[in-house]
Amino acid sequence: MEQAQTKAEQQAEDIKEKAAQTQTEAATGWQDMKDKWQSHVAELHQKADDKKAERDTRRADLKAEAAEDYADDAISFAIGAVQEAEYAVMDAILARSDADALTGTS
């Protein structure tokens, strides 16, 4: 009877040890899975942030290119206006010269 009781106690102790070991393994496995998931989510957030930054950079680039094109057009327009003004001055000089010649006032 004592042997049976000792054997039963030993088996109970073995079961408790295995249960504790299983619980520890489950907790470790759960923590590993949780850590992997958090890492995965953090990676997704980083990728999303990178894509947003890339879009923002492209948008800023396009805006800068549009502003540069506008500035180039404005400069071309201004150069054309200056050239037109030069021709207008020459026409005015010629017209004045012709008028003075016709009226005899030189």
ChimeraX attribute file (.defattr): number of C-alpha atoms within 10 A of each C-alpha:
attribute: neighborCount
match mode: 1-to-1
recipient: residues
	/A:1	6
	/A:2	7
	/A:3	8
	/A:4	9
	/A:5	10
	/A:6	11
	/A:7	12
	/A:8	12
	/A:9	12
	/A:10	12
	/A:11	12
	/A:12	12
	/A:13	12
	/A:14	12
	/A:15	12
	/A:16	12
	/A:17	12
	/A:18	12
	/A:19	12
	/A:20	12
	/A:21	12
	/A:22	12
	/A:23	12
	/A:24	12
	/A:25	12
	/A:26	12
	/A:27	12
	/A:28	12
	/A:29	12
	/A:30	12
	/A:31	12
	/A:32	12
	/A:33	12
	/A:34	12
	/A:35	12
	/A:36	12
	/A:37	12
	/A:38	12
	/A:39	12
	/A:40	12
	/A:41	12
	/A:42	12
	/A:43	12
	/A:44	12
	/A:45	12
	/A:46	12
	/A:47	12
	/A:48	12
	/A:49	12
	/A:50	12
	/A:51	12
	/A:52	12
	/A:53	12
	/A:54	12
	/A:55	12
	/A:56	12
	/A:57	12
	/A:58	12
	/A:59	12
	/A:60	12
	/A:61	12
	/A:62	12
	/A:63	12
	/A:64	12
	/A:65	12
	/A:66	12
	/A:67	12
	/A:68	12
	/A:69	12
	/A:70	12
	/A:71	12
	/A:72	12
	/A:73	12
	/A:74	12
	/A:75	12
	/A:76	12
	/A:77	12
	/A:78	12
	/A:79	12
	/A:80	12
	/A:81	12
	/A:82	12
	/A:83	12
	/A:84	12
	/A:85	12
	/A:86	12
	/A:87	12
	/A:88	12
	/A:89	12
	/A:90	12
	/A:91	12
	/A:92	12
	/A:93	12
	/A:94	12
	/A:95	12
	/A:96	13
	/A:97	14
	/A:98	13
	/A:99	13
	/A:100	12
	/A:101	11
	/A:102	10
	/A:103	9
	/A:104	8
	/A:105	8
	/A:106	10
